[in-house]
Amino acid sequence: METKKKTAKPVKNAAAAQDIYAMRKRRKRRKVLKQSVWLLLLAVVILVLYQRRDSWIPKLETMGMRHQSRQFGIGDSDGNFPIQIYGDSDYQLAEAGGYLLLLNDSYLYFYEPDGSMTAARKHTYGNAMLRTAGDFGLLYENGGTHFRLETPAKQRYEKTLSEQIVFGRVSANGSAAIVTGAEDCACRLYVFNSKGQQIYKRSCVERISELAFNADATGCYAVRIEAENGVMKSVVNSYTFSSEACNWSSQPLDMLAISVYNTSEGNLFLFGDTKCCCLDPNGTVLSSYTYPDKLIRSCFYGNTAAMLFGNDETRTKSVVVINGSSGTPAVRTYEKDVRDIGLMTENEALIVQLRKETETLSYQCNVLQTTPLDDSYDGFLRIGQNLFLKGYDHIDRLEYHAP
């Protein structure tokens, strides 16, 4: 008896299997696509957060910081003040583009005049120094090799040099001059534009001790120190960035120059350790003033110089104002503790900070106004009509009304 083999019906079963396989494949593809979309969105979010880290990281770090308002004399100190200083209390204050810049050992902070923090940019510079002009801030590592150019809006660039930085200066158009040490010469001068492009380099046979850009930042005035008959003197050299030649050199000045400024008359003004002087555009001395006592502080703006001196023997301090290249010095003597001075050229006045008050003097050193302070401060920085008062671990603001 023959047995018949049962024949399977493969067509229908195969079709069903293919449908299940296709469905699983579609599900897997949709799952992979969905995961890819989420990963892409996550990557975009991380990228945006990273690019905007300067705006949200400081808020996390300063979370819980207590702000309060204070009243000071004739002005109001409101908004987010005082600004507390945490960690290293050895901080630096500066102004750029109307913003308050605060540098400590870890961060460069940017504040609006009302005390609102707009950015906190981390740095790892061992001995960080800050210089500002116009809208720009130059942050450099004294004794290191790093520097960078900042604005309130963003960091423009950061560079590393092969030689140790001695000091740096910045112009109102964002040009940065960096003086470094060198093995084959006394020092080297680098100049970069606001985009970080090197536009000038000079190897110097004598060390540069100070530098200032000229009025249009097409060149600079570099001060070098030389010995003459055993006495250290300063010589000013004028350079143009489009030429290797020296435009002119001043006669040796009987002082060690501390700072250099352009005047509104087109001249050059120098503060030294024992005297100050004014040079014409060709480096000829127009006038000079020998200090009566030890120089403590100095400031210059436009065509006016102000100086604070201290006499240890008489325990007195004096303020001297020189207005113009040939102006007669005006003097006011104090038996009080004078902490700081600052010019208000638009009002032709000088602010003198004492321990518990400020005085506003005319350029003739006559008292125009006295404003009490509720605390003791080490100094101040003026931005517009605001005085930012520097305490040991905090900063207050005084809205200052000129007389």
C-alpha positions in Angstrom: 0.0 0.0 0.0 1.5 3.3 -1.0 1.5 6.2 1.3 1.2 9.7 0.0 3.4 12.4 1.3 1.7 15.5 2.5 2.8 18.5 0.6 3.3 21.8 2.5 1.8 25.1 1.4 5.0 27.2 1.4 3.6 30.2 -0.5 1.3 31.4 2.1 3.7 30.7 5.0 6.6 32.4 3.2 4.5 35.5 2.5 3.6 35.8 6.2 7.2 35.4 7.3 8.3 38.1 4.8 5.6 40.4 6.2 6.7 39.9 9.7 10.4 40.4 8.7 9.5 43.6 6.8 7.5 44.9 9.7 10.4 44.2 12.2 12.8 45.9 9.8 10.6 49.0 9.6 10.3 49.1 13.3 14.0 48.8 13.8 14.6 51.5 11.1 12.2 53.8 12.8 13.8 53.2 16.2 17.3 53.8 14.8 16.0 57.0 13.1 14.4 58.2 16.3 17.5 57.5 18.3 19.6 59.3 15.7 17.3 62.4 15.8 17.5 62.5 19.6 21.3 62.1 19.5 21.5 64.9 16.9 19.3 67.2 19.1 21.3 66.4 22.1 24.5 67.2 20.2 23.0 70.5 19.1 22.0 71.4 22.7 25.4 70.5 24.0 27.1 72.6 21.3 24.8 75.6 22.1 25.4 75.3 25.8 29.2 75.1 25.2 29.2 78.1 23.0 27.2 80.1 25.5 29.0 78.8 28.6 30.1 82.3 29.6 26.5 83.2 30.2 25.3 80.2 32.3 28.4 78.9 34.1 28.9 82.0 36.2 25.2 81.9 37.2 25.8 78.4 38.6 29.0 79.4 40.3 27.5 82.5 41.9 24.1 80.8 42.8 23.1 81.9 46.2 25.2 85.0 46.2 23.4 87.6 48.2 22.9 91.1 46.7 21.7 94.1 48.6 21.2 97.9 48.1 22.9 100.7 49.9 22.6 104.4 50.1 25.7 106.6 49.9 25.5 110.4 50.6 24.1 112.2 47.7 24.0 109.2 45.3 22.2 106.0 45.2 23.9 102.6 45.1 21.2 100.2 43.9 21.0 97.2 41.7 23.1 94.1 42.2 25.5 95.7 44.8 27.7 95.0 46.6 29.5 92.6 44.3 31.1 90.0 46.6 34.7 88.8 45.9 35.2 85.2 46.7 38.5 83.3 46.8 41.5 85.4 46.1 40.8 89.0 47.3 43.7 90.4 45.2 41.6 91.4 42.2 41.9 94.0 39.4 39.2 96.4 38.2 39.1 98.0 34.8 36.6 99.5 32.3 36.0 98.6 28.6 33.1 99.7 26.5 31.2 101.1 29.5 31.4 97.7 31.3 33.1 96.9 34.6 35.7 94.2 34.3 36.8 92.3 37.3 39.8 89.9 37.2 40.7 87.4 39.9 42.9 84.4 39.9 40.4 82.2 38.0 38.0 84.4 36.0 37.5 87.6 34.1 34.0 88.9 34.9 32.0 91.4 32.9 29.3 93.6 34.6 26.9 96.2 33.4 26.8 99.5 35.4 23.9 98.2 37.4 26.0 95.2 38.6 24.4 92.6 36.3 26.9 90.0 35.4 27.0 89.4 31.6 29.9 87.0 31.3 32.5 85.1 33.3 35.4 83.8 31.3 37.8 81.3 32.9 41.5 81.6 32.6 44.4 79.6 33.9 47.1 82.3 33.8 49.5 82.0 36.7 50.1 85.8 37.1 47.3 87.4 35.1 47.4 91.1 34.3 44.6 93.2 32.7 44.9 96.3 30.5 42.0 98.0 28.8 41.4 100.7 26.1 38.2 101.6 24.3 36.0 98.4 24.0 39.0 96.0 24.4 40.7 94.2 27.3 44.1 92.6 27.1 44.6 89.7 29.4 48.2 88.4 29.6 50.3 86.1 31.7 53.1 88.0 33.3 56.1 85.7 33.2 54.2 83.2 31.0 53.5 82.8 27.3 49.8 83.3 26.9 47.6 86.3 26.2 44.2 87.0 24.8 42.0 89.9 23.6 38.6 90.4 25.1 35.5 92.5 24.5 32.3 92.6 26.5 30.6 90.7 23.7 33.2 87.9 23.2 36.8 86.7 23.4 38.4 87.8 20.1 41.4 85.5 20.2 44.1 83.8 22.3 47.7 83.2 21.5 50.8 81.5 22.8 54.3 82.9 22.3 57.5 81.1 22.5 59.1 83.7 24.9 58.0 84.8 28.3 55.8 87.9 28.4 57.2 90.9 30.3 54.1 93.2 29.8 51.4 94.1 27.3 49.4 97.1 26.2 46.3 97.6 24.2 45.0 100.4 22.0 41.4 101.7 21.6 41.2 100.0 18.2 42.2 96.6 19.6 45.9 96.5 18.7 47.9 94.6 21.2 51.6 95.2 21.9 53.4 92.4 23.8 57.0 92.8 25.1 58.8 89.5 25.8 62.2 88.4 26.9 64.6 87.0 24.3 67.8 84.9 24.2 69.4 86.7 21.3 68.6 90.3 22.3 67.4 92.4 25.3 63.7 92.0 24.5 61.3 91.6 21.6 58.2 93.6 20.7 55.2 92.0 19.0 52.2 93.9 17.7 48.9 92.2 16.7 45.8 93.7 15.3 42.3 93.1 16.6 42.0 89.9 14.6 45.1 88.4 16.1 47.3 88.9 13.0 50.9 89.9 13.7 51.6 93.3 12.1 54.9 94.2 13.7 57.9 92.6 15.3 61.1 94.2 16.6 64.2 92.8 18.3 65.5 95.4 20.7 69.1 95.8 21.9 67.9 97.6 25.0 65.1 96.6 27.3 61.7 98.3 26.9 60.3 99.3 30.3 57.1 101.0 29.1 55.1 101.5 26.0 52.1 103.5 24.6 50.4 103.5 21.2 50.4 106.8 19.4 47.0 108.6 18.8 45.9 106.6 15.8 47.6 103.3 16.8 49.8 103.3 13.6 52.9 103.2 15.8 54.1 103.5 19.4 56.3 105.2 21.9 58.7 102.8 23.6 60.7 103.7 26.7 64.1 102.2 27.2 66.4 102.4 30.2 70.0 103.3 29.8 72.9 104.1 32.2 74.7 107.5 31.9 77.6 108.1 34.2 76.2 105.4 36.6 72.7 107.0 36.6 69.7 105.2 35.2 67.8 107.4 32.7 64.9 106.9 30.3 64.9 107.4 26.5 61.7 107.5 24.5 61.8 106.0 21.0 59.1 106.6 18.4 58.3 103.7 16.0 55.9 103.3 13.1 54.6 99.8 12.5 55.0 100.2 8.7 58.8 100.8 9.0 61.8 99.2 10.8 63.4 102.6 11.3 63.1 104.6 14.5 61.4 108.0 13.9 63.1 109.8 16.7 64.7 109.3 20.1 64.4 111.7 23.0 67.3 113.0 25.0 68.0 110.9 28.1 65.4 111.9 30.8 66.6 112.1 34.4 64.0 109.6 35.7 62.7 106.1 35.4 59.5 106.3 33.3 56.5 104.6 34.9 53.7 105.4 32.4 53.3 107.2 29.0 50.2 109.0 27.6 49.1 110.9 24.5 47.8 114.4 25.2 44.9 116.1 23.5 47.4 118.7 22.2 49.3 116.0 20.3 52.2 115.8 22.8 53.5 113.1 25.0 53.3 113.0 28.8 55.4 110.8 31.0 55.2 110.0 34.7 58.5 109.0 36.2 59.8 107.9 39.6 61.2 111.4 40.5 59.6 113.8 38.0 57.1 114.0 35.2 57.6 115.8 31.9 55.9 116.7 28.6 57.4 116.1 25.2 56.5 117.6 21.9 55.7 115.3 18.8 59.4 115.2 18.0 60.6 114.2 21.4 61.8 117.6 22.7 61.1 118.3 26.4 58.5 121.1 26.7 58.2 121.1 30.5 58.9 119.1 33.6 57.9 118.9 37.2 60.2 117.5 40.0 58.3 115.7 42.7 58.3 117.2 46.2 57.7 113.8 47.9 57.3 110.1 47.1 54.8 109.5 44.3 51.9 107.2 45.5 49.4 107.5 42.6 49.0 109.3 39.3 46.4 109.7 36.6 46.3 111.5 33.3 43.5 112.3 30.8 43.3 114.7 27.9 45.8 117.3 28.8 45.6 117.1 32.6 47.9 115.3 35.1 47.1 114.6 38.7 49.4 113.1 41.3 49.2 112.0 44.9 52.4 112.3 47.1 53.2 111.1 50.6 55.7 112.5 53.1 56.6 109.9 55.8 58.4 112.5 58.0 55.5 115.0 58.2 52.9 112.2 57.8 51.1 114.4 55.3 49.9 113.8 51.7 49.5 116.2 48.9 47.6 116.4 45.7 49.1 118.2 42.6 47.2 119.0 39.4 48.9 120.2 36.2 46.6 121.4 33.5 48.3 121.9 30.1 51.9 121.4 29.0 52.9 124.7 30.6 50.4 124.9 33.4 51.3 126.0 36.9 50.9 123.1 39.4 48.1 123.5 41.9 48.7 121.9 45.3 46.4 120.8 48.2 47.9 119.3 51.3 46.1 116.8 53.6 46.8 115.5 57.1 44.3 112.8 56.5 44.6 109.4 54.9 44.1 109.9 51.1 43.4 106.6 49.4 42.9 107.4 45.7 42.5 110.1 43.1 40.7 110.3 39.8 40.1 112.9 37.1 36.7 114.2 35.8 37.9 116.1 32.8 34.4 116.9 31.5 33.8 118.9 34.7 37.5 120.0 35.1 37.5 118.4 38.5 39.5 115.9 40.5 38.0 113.3 42.9 40.0 112.7 46.0 39.0 109.6 48.1 39.7 109.8 51.8 39.0 107.2 54.4 35.3 108.1 55.0 34.5 110.6 52.3 35.4 111.9 48.9 36.3 115.5 48.0 35.7 117.1 44.6 38.4 119.6 43.7 38.7 122.1 40.9 41.8 122.1 38.8 43.0 124.9 41.1 42.6 122.5 44.0 39.7 124.3 45.6 37.1 122.1 47.3 33.8 122.1 45.4 32.0 119.2 47.1 32.3 116.7 49.9 30.5 113.3 49.9 30.4 111.0 52.9 31.0 107.2 52.6 29.5 104.6 54.8 32.5 102.2 54.6 36.2 102.3 54.1 37.6 101.5 50.6 41.0 101.1 49.1 40.3 102.9 45.9 37.7 103.5 43.2 37.1 103.3 39.5 35.0 105.9 37.7 32.8 104.8 34.8 30.5 107.7 33.6 28.7 109.0 36.7 29.4 105.9 38.8 32.2 105.4 41.2 32.9 101.7 41.8 34.4 101.5 45.3 37.0 98.8 45.9 36.6 97.1 49.3 38.7 94.2 50.5 36.2 91.5 49.6 33.4 93.5 47.8 32.7 96.3 45.4 30.1 99.0 46.0 28.7 101.6 43.6 28.2 105.2 44.2 26.2 107.3 41.8 28.3 110.4 41.8 26.8 113.8 40.9 29.3 116.4 40.0 28.9 119.9 41.6 
